Amino acid sequence: MRYEKNMSNILVVLAHPNLSASKLNKTLKEAIIDLPNVTLNDLYTSYPTWQIDAAHEQQMLVANDVIVLQFPFYWYSTPALLKEWQDKVLAWGFAFGTEGTALVGKKILVVTTTGGAQESYSETGQNKHTVEELLLPLRQTASLCGMIWQTPVVVHGATTISDEDLAKAASEYQKLLASL
Ligand SMILES: Cc1cc2nc3c(=O)[nH]c(=O)nc-3n(C[C@H](O)[C@H](O)[C@H](O)COP(=O)(O)O)c2cc1C
């Protein structure tokens, strides 16, 4: 199924604590799940007790060229299990440090969804910063690991987005992954 010539192997690390109640992330996930070069790693399903298998996660990272982190924006950051995943998996000697070069040269794409409208994520808006600015800790984490940061995909307005705009965002996400 995977490893077709000229296609990057893509690992989508999805972190949503209640995917069955999700609108945006569920729609985005459904748009990309059948792509032949995509492996989905649904963290909250894989680790209901939060005992992350770091060695297994590291193997999956090594086996893929593009790493996608997909999650709802929670307090201007990731849901907690994705932070736990970072803390356990991006270990010294693997992701950073003199011999920690496993992730060097891999592309990293953040795909996130917000409750706030796009206008609220600006200098003059309620959230004072763009989502891209607020993603700085993840961007610097990627940089320290030698990964190549891709322009994030942000789908705004969980309760206000139209079905049409959500379908468009899902289709663009699918096209983007197919093109990487
Ligand atoms: C604990 C928590 C924290 C949240 N923090 C933010 C936030 O900082 N900014 C924001 O725009 N929305 C925030 N939201 C709203 C979610 O981002 C929004 O409900 C989610 O992206 C919708 O995606 P879904 O349909 O896949 O659940 C938060 C929601 C929860 C439950």
The ligand as a Gaussian input file, in Angstrom:
#p B3LYP/6-31G(d) Opt

LIG

0 1
 C       -9.426000      22.996000      26.580000
 C       -9.731000      23.822000      25.371000
 C       -8.910000      24.899000      25.063000
 C       -9.162000      25.655000      23.920000
 N       -8.334000      26.702000      23.634000
 C       -8.549000      27.421000      22.511000
 C       -7.659000      28.481000      22.166000
 O       -6.677000      28.775000      22.834000
 N       -7.927000      29.181000      21.041000
 C       -9.020000      28.891000      20.246000
 O       -9.197000      29.568000      19.221000
 N       -9.857000      27.878000      20.538000
 C       -9.640000      27.130000      21.645000
 N      -10.470000      26.085000      21.927000
 C      -11.500000      25.689000      20.954000
 C      -11.006000      24.539000      20.079000
 O       -9.799000      24.889000      19.412000
 C      -12.055000      24.134000      19.047000
 O      -13.186000      23.695000      19.749000
 C      -11.538000      23.027000      18.137000
 O      -10.502000      23.492000      17.320000
 C      -12.644000      22.510000      17.251000
 O      -12.175000      21.383000      16.551000
 P      -12.990000      20.021000      16.555000
 O      -14.306000      20.286000      15.823000
 O      -12.135000      19.057000      15.817000
 O      -13.223000      19.622000      17.983000
 C      -10.253000      25.337000      23.068000
 C      -11.089000      24.246000      23.405000
 C      -10.826000      23.503000      24.538000
 C      -11.727000      22.339000      24.871000

